[in-house]
Amino acid sequence: MKVLTFLLILLFAATFSQSQEQLQGMPSLRRGNSLKAEEENNVLVSPDGTFTSGFYKVGANASCYSIWFTKSVNKTVVWMANRDRPVSKRGSKLTLHANGNLVLTDALGSLVWSTNTISNEDTEVVLLDTGNLVLRNQAKRVIWQSFDSPTDTLLPTQPLTKNTTLVSMRSQGTYLSGFYNFKFDDNSVLFLIYNGPQLSSVYWPRIIPSVFESGRNPYNSSRVAILDVAGQFISSDNMQFKASDYGVGPKRRLTMDYDGILRLYSLGEPTGMWELSWLPDGVDACRVQGLCGEYGICTYKPEPTCTCPSGFFLNDPSDWSKGCSPPFNLTQDTSKLDFLELPYTDYYGYDMVSYTLGISFEACRNSCLVDSKCLGFGYALDGKGECYPKSLLLNGYRLSDVKSIIHVKIPKGFLNPGAVQTRLETHDLNCSAVRFHVSTDLETEKGNGNQYMKYLVGFLSSFGVIEAICISLTWWFVFRKQAHEEMVNMGYMALAINAVGFKRFTYAELKKATNNFKHEIGEGGFGTVYKGVLDGERVVAVKRLEGIVQGDAEFWAEVSVIGNINHMNLVKLYGFCADNDHKLLVYEYMENGSLDKLLFSDVELDLEQRYNIALGTAKGLSYLHEECLEWVLHCDGEIWGGSCHVKPQNILLDEHLEPKVADFGMSKLFKLDNDDAGNGFSRVRGTRGYMAPEWMVNLKIDSKADVYSYGIVLLELLSGKSASILLTAFAQEYTEHNQLVQCVTEKIRVEGLKEVIDPRLHHNFNRNKLERLMKVALLCVQEDRSARPAMSKVVELLLENDE
């Protein structure tokens, strides 16, 4: 026992010493100095060590400038400057300029966030013991403070005013702004509000009972609330509460959580764990509005989880609020309509004016059936004949005490209602309580029969508990990082399995859709593409991947991220197939195929069409590089070049010649790690002529490799010749691929721009637009990648003085 106790002391001492190491940092940030994202010790620490401020990792290579509790497990974040615009972990920095402006810039030097302050005095940035990050002058006068712009958390002594709002995270572990707000409304009353992309509604306090019955007072104009250090919350609207552990001592935070519930937490100092000390009355997790979106149903498994009615699919597994979609369109022919029964279920609100009391079930059903605006109806089981026709099916929840059945309108024959009902009821089974009672009864019986065995069991149990604690602490201390990564992978697998918003197809379905893969429409380094028709209507492109070495979990994880990316200049992924060795992707079909088939043919593309193709392609790449949070949070920032393969073969054109970039993310599917940039990527380096110089010297590949390839594509658009032909025609005496640029530049200088431009454009020689395109092309293909512009800058340059 002494040995075990000694081990426990050692482990706690090691944990304590590790937390003390985290306290090292700077006391303040002075004018002209910066905090750099890649340097972990570049942080500000409050004088008492409670809070730390620095770059907080939110993705593989993404971070946000944040404030967190130093001694809490996993460093609980209480404030973020750029929560909706993460920056790269490499090259980003927070700088206090000489003019008194605190500025956050990304790796490209672009402004991401600032305090928008100006001061001629000597200033500094400090982190106070309250958790307030302040910019102040020599007289200690505060010029700016983080307390004035909270994110999702209110700290003790931090006021909540009419100009501030607590906004939840998007989902657990995702720090983007969510849809749940805690704020004063126009009546000066504090409310919890769901502020979704389509609808907005208050869900606490309930509209019924009234504000007055809830003890609130709307007749005030101050609109201010505060949480004091003892754990008491007081508001001008008379909202008051105290922490269950009321009193000075524990560190506390009031957080608008991702699930829409406001909670007060107290920090357990020895453990670093948060303990719940208050939550609002009458707010049940599954009754939080907007949690599961349209058609979505909240259920407990045992945690609140969003599900869809059987046959419906989840639109975005990473964002429950986007709800579910039916795989059908409702007809106006009532003879072809039916209803899907959802027992113990209700959808709160949005009752139609045809709500009726005291009618039969059949009458209620028929009234919804003939009304095209009715998506379903609820019928109460209280014997009062209450009929609730629904114009929207939102705020769904399923609990055993719900005394109603929801009927969702569906086409006849879509599903077997009996089978659906059985499946739904299965989710409510909970055997844990039964097992507990049985085991307890057995232990009691044995204890009465043999007192000695009881003490022996007690001793052994105590020994086992201590041993389990030691093993658990050792596991946490030594293996926590590995376990976290495994859990993340399992989460991605679960996410992808449920990601039927973009469908998982069977191999047999795609074999049938492509007529046994007969109509080939393209071939590249990743596989062959076939034309297919789904359900006799939708035309798709099916890419049959070759050489996939990933397991199903990894493949599903990567595909699920790609499937969530949407931009008008990126090819949309509809779904995937992962049947044993068969790995296929299903994309939207592009009527005009790839750019190379038009540009390098007899088809005439005028200058305006080529310019629009250049601009649209730049917008798509800019979105991937700098705007798409799914992508930024998912990928290491240095794999852009290999992942996108920018070349005419991967720029597809729709029926209006609108360009869409294809094949982004392919390298991730083939498990090519950036650490092996000189080896792994060499297997898919792509077509000669499009590769940036850094490929040839095995340098790390980043987004600037895409910029180079894009510049080559611009040269092709201007000349009408492929990169390989350009090499032959313009640079016969050169062997290095980057000499192409020098040759083109020299030809323009000596012979003029007309000698480089595609002869088919001479009838439409808009010199200003041509010079702008050429200027951008030559900027993009500079040998020094740091001199190449970001894709967002390319878009800006192309739009300059646009006629």
Buried (B, 14 or more C-beta within 10 A) or exposed (E): EEEEEEBBEEBEEEBEEEBEEBBEBBEEBEBEBBBBBBEEEBBBBBEEBBBBBBBBBBBBBBBBBBBBBBBBBEBBBBBBBBBBBBBBBBBBBBBBBEEBBBBBBBBBEBEBBBBEBEBEEEBBBBBBEBBBBBBBBEEEEEBBBBBBBBBBBBBBBBEBBBEBBBBBBBBEEBBBBBBBBBBBBEEBBBBBBBBBEEBEBBBBBBEEEEBEEBEBBEEBEEBBBBBEBBBBBBBBBBBEBBBEBBEEEBBBBBBBBBBBBBBBBBBBEEEBEBBEBBBBEEBEBBBBBBBBBBBBBBBBEEEBBBBBBBBBBBBBBBBBBBBBBBEEEEEEEEEEBBBBBBBBBBBBBBBBEBBBEEBEBEEBBEBBBEBEEBBBBBBBBEEEBBBBBBBBBBBBBBBEEBEBBBBBBBBEEBBEBEEBBEEBEEBBEEEEEEEEEEEEEEEEEEBEEEEEEBEEBEEEEEEEEBEEBBEEBEEEEEEEEEEEEEEEBEBBBBBBBBBBBBBBBEBEBBBEBBEEBEEEBBEBBBBBBBBBBBEEEEEBBBBBBEEBEBEBBBBBBBBBBBBBBEBEBBBBBBBBBBBEEBBBBBBBBBEBBBBBBBBBEEEEBEBEBBBBBBBBBBBBBBBBBBBBBBBBBBBBBBBBBBBBBBBBBBBBBBEEBBBBBBBBBBBBBBBBEBEEBEEBBEEBBBBEBBBBBBBEEEBBBBBBBBBBBBBBBBBBBBBBBBBBBBBEEBBEEEEEBBBBBBBBBEBBEEEEBEEBBBEBBEEEEBEEBBEBBBBBBBBBBBBEBEEBBBBBBBBBBBEEEEE
